[in-house]
Amino acid sequence: GLGRAYALAFAERGASVVVNDLGGDFKGYGKSSSAADKVVDEIRAKGGKAVPNYDSVEDGEKLVKTALEAFGRIDIVINNAGILRDRSFVRISDEDWDIIHRIHLRGSFLVTRAAWNHMKNQKFGRIIMTSSAAGIYGNFGQANYSAAKLGLLGLSNTIAIEGRKYNIHCNTIAPTAGSRLTQTVMPQDLVDAFKPEYVAPLVVWLCHESCMENGSLFEVGAGWIGKLRWERSLGAIVRGKNQPMTPEAVREKWEKVCDFDNASKPRTIQESISVLSDALSQIESQGNISMNSTSSGSVVSPSVDMASIVGRKLSTSVYTYTHLEPILYALGVGMSTKDPDHLKFLFEGSEDFCCLPSFGVIPAQTSMFNGIPSLPGLNIDLAKVWKSKILHFVGKLTSVATVADILDKGSGAVLLLDVNTYCEDNLVCYNQFSLFFVGAGGFGGKRTSEKAKAAAYPPSRPPDAVASDVTTADQAALYRLSGDWNPLHVDPSFAALGGFKTPILHGLCTFGFAARNVLKHFANNDVKRFKAIKVRFVKPVFPGQTLQTEMWKEGNRVLFQIRVKDTGEIAIAGAYVDIVPASDKPTAQEPLKTAGIQSDLVFEEIGRRVKQMGSELVKKVNAVFQWNITKDGETAMQWTIDLKNGSGAVYKGTARTSADTTFTVSDEDFMDVVLQKIQPQQAFFSGKLKVKGNIMLSQKLEMILKDYAKL
């Protein structure tokens, strides 16, 4: 049966196996060593290692002792022992009830307990509990068996929680397979079709050291595997403040109580219980109400005037910066000096120093959160905000947030925010954020909006590129220095209020990891080719977990998702980056296009003015600036503005003395700056203007040029 299939499968993979079988019949009567001996002989005949054990699982210590004496350690326990005493409910005797629980439930407890400390000390263990469809769904004539089998699921779930920190994982399977137990209730053709060999591979995988699955339940049989989870309706609050709860109120809300539209899927007892505390909070704050509820922390009043919210400007915020902010951001999203490609994002003295395109979220987020709590009809707990967004990056400075729309998702409300970021009067960056307020739905609003940027999902083929990044335990603590000070990401007590056991990583930090991976793999870290990005946050990430960015290129769009490697769960989905095609470069045979350099005229004019007032400028600036003017990606001209030596000078060529600051910019982009079509800050943050050396001196030069050259 199943036990034999497991033993053979593990032995074939090199495991040393203890084969335990009491040797009785399917009702638990009798005893024989032949069943265990036969399997051991099969394993040894194939060159494997195995020893038999004939004890009852009620003697769990003896089973584990056999493993330790034979092999010196115990890594895996598969609780598979079972018997049947099928009777209709009223015919079940005390003996029929007790023996089923002793073998299935208590036996699994005793064997696992005997192995526990050994697994704990070696910081590794894999445990399998065997449940049944009868335990999950119920089955006529198996009340005793069903109760024990569902009890095993509860046991497994708790063991998974307690063992997690010791790298002990416990999962439950509900197999359908031909065996001594099922041959009395299954026709022979089904027994032959549901081979135990169609179950064993799942068990082997769940017990592998690289499998991070823990606390899960799987149905398996005939070559098919499915994972199960709980689902809960949104439910309804059926009493008001200072009012009794009555059966009549339950009856009136019964349809809503049983309505599984927009159902939640709680995974922990904290998530399960949080709805009750939220319901109490709503009752206390709202008085006599009847409102849909889930783990909320936020409420939209059914009488809210939607027109007063949509289109409202929340706030205007000014973000000031130096070279420090983009460097700190780059470190926060995992960039490192260990990678030479990252240096231009981390060192202000790099000739190619520039800012990650995803930095555009930083100036936008301040204005986004400043005005939300003041919206009429919304009572918001920012500890429970989930974000998704679209970014179109160009630069930064003053950000204005506007409510684009508000949607009723039943289990919550979605606030759609547009944030425009300006450099003076020029729009340089546009963000769209979708903020999901859990529990704030049910106010009768629309479910979709034409204003929302649509998600896009990857094709059904392997990814074109995969990047793996290990986040550090301090990743959230580092990222928050870029300006997202929400204590949810650093304070365990505040994280607990949001329903999390430990602080979670900023979603926008995970987003930053993905953005830089796409930039590297599909744009060669050329920030000028990064046009737009859209993501949808699905699951939280915890500091210390490993992020796997999976990317697919479709034309000029790179679709991607982020998977948490430790759990296999998707953290970011429906995501894409739009890439600007690489411009054609001149071939080696083509001469450089140095003719028609418009910037020459500008530098000549600057030169004339420096001759007129050079001494005064030298006193104010005291620096040498070198300009590398490019055309078609190649250096076409070099100019030096010397405001440090003598009475100043402007001349063609490299600096005759060491340059304090070197600028590299295309002739076209230089003229756009001169003609004020683009601000210098905007050019820098979009990667069009590259600065090497003392970047702070560039601000002094900008002031001088504005005052004296009218640029």
Buried (B, 14 or more C-beta within 10 A) or exposed (E): BBBBBBBBBBBBEEBBBBBBBBBBEBBBEEEEBEBBBEBBEBBEEEEBBBBBBBBBBBBBEBBBBBBBEBBEEBBBBBBBBBBBBBBEEEEBEEEBBEBBBBBBBBBBBBBBEBBBEBBBEBEBBBBBBBBBBBBBEEBEBBBBBBBBBBBBBEBBBEBBBEBEEBBBBBBBBBBBBBBBBBBEBBEEEBBEBBBBEBBBBBBBEBBEEEBBBBBBBBBBBEEEBEEBEEEBBBBBBBBBEEEEEEEEBEEBBEEBBEBEEBBBEBEBEEBBEBBEEBBEBBBEEBEEBBBBBBBBBBBBBEEBEBEEBBEBEBBEBEBEBEBEBBBBBBBBBBBEEEEEEBBBBBBBBBBBBBBBBBBBBBBBBBBBBBBBEEBEBBBBBBBBBBBBBBBBBBBBBBBBBBBBBBBBBBBBBBBBBBBBBBBEEBEBBBBBBBBBBBBBBBBEBEEEBEEBBEBBEBEEEEBBBBBEBEBEEEBBBBBBEBBBEBBBBBEEEBBBBBBBEEBBBBBBBBBBBBBBBBBBBBBEBBBBBBBBBBBBBBBBBBBBBBBBBBBBBEEEBBBBBBBBBBBEBBBBBBBBBBBEEEEEEEEEEEEEEBEEBEBBEBBEBBBEBBEEBBEBBBEBBEBBBBBBBBBBEEEBBBBBBBBBBEBBBBBEEEBEEEBBBBBBBBBEBBBBBBEEEBBBBBBBBBBBBBBBBBBEBBEBBBEBBEEBBEB
